[in-house]
Amino acid sequence: MRRALAASTAIVLAGLAGGGPARADCGMVDLAVRQAMQAGEVERYPGLLAKAQAETSCSSAYRARLARVLALSAYRKLTAANRNPSAADLEKVAALATPWQVMISLGDAYYDARNYPKAFRAYEATLDDMRDVTANPKKPPADMERHAYLRAIEARALNSTFLASRSVRGVPTGLASPKFRNFTAEAVPVPVRFAFDSAELTPDGIAAAKEILTYLTAGGYDHVVLIGHTDPKGPANYNLDLSLRRAAALRDYLVASHFTGHIEIVGRGESEPFQPDDPSRYSEDELDAMSRRVEYKTD
């Protein structure tokens, strides 16, 4: 489902007031910005933002806040005219700034076009912006945070190659971190890929295993539970054993990579298929791809 979120001009202008200009020169830019916003002259926004960024009397906080406010104003006008704006139009808005309201819509546009790498990046940017309590003092709507979370998981599972989560100064964010504003993920699902009908990690599987290792190492965790899942193809008992062997293979990789914490492994086989946000939109093969995963849980 495409999401369109409107904000009134009064609201975005009030947001701009929170980081007002410090000196008269910047005040002239600020005045021009407010006039353009009141007139709905979105085409002037990039130039006005460039002026603010070049004006040394504008504080860095003002510039950052201005970029966000302009992006939200442009987004409001765009979605008022079209509830399902194109990715190209949303990209123009995101060139100003990347508030979650813009990025979740951009993620949906990419996802509907089956551009899973770009959708995944947009959804992760959505989740990280939602986590920013300075930019978003009020929690985002729980259903939209959950939507971005599930769609990011689905995009990564459906892409033909592994998509690594975002990191900030070496610390994984995006999906790799299980704490969100409205919920904490009990377990983090990762599409760790294995050779067909085996527990041998593929190159993509190794890339996924490296991401898990990075998260555990960066967080200083000394205990992790690895939970293997399969799709429903084949006998249930066989799939249960396969899921356990795959969790064990990931454990062995972590140990070989010098993770020194305690590792528990669990196999769930086909008993807990992944639950997407809208199962009806996917083929059987796509649902199976989402179900084939390893989840990790930390204390």
Secondary structure, DSSP 8 states (H G I E B T S, - for coil): --------HHHHHHHHHTT--SSHHHHHHHHHHHHHHHHT-GGGHHHHHHHHHH-TTS-HHHHHHHHHHHHHHHHHHHHHH-SS--HHHHHHHHTT---HHHHHHHHHHHHHTT-HHHHHHHHHHHHHHHH-TTT-SS---HHHHHHHHHHHHHHHHHSSS-----EETTEE-GGGS-B-SS-B-SSEEE---BSTTS--B-HHHHHHHHHHHHHHHHHT-SEEEEEEE--S-S-HHHHHHHHHHHHHHHHHHHHHTT--SEEEEEE-TTSS----S-GGGS-HHHHHHHHSEEEEEE-
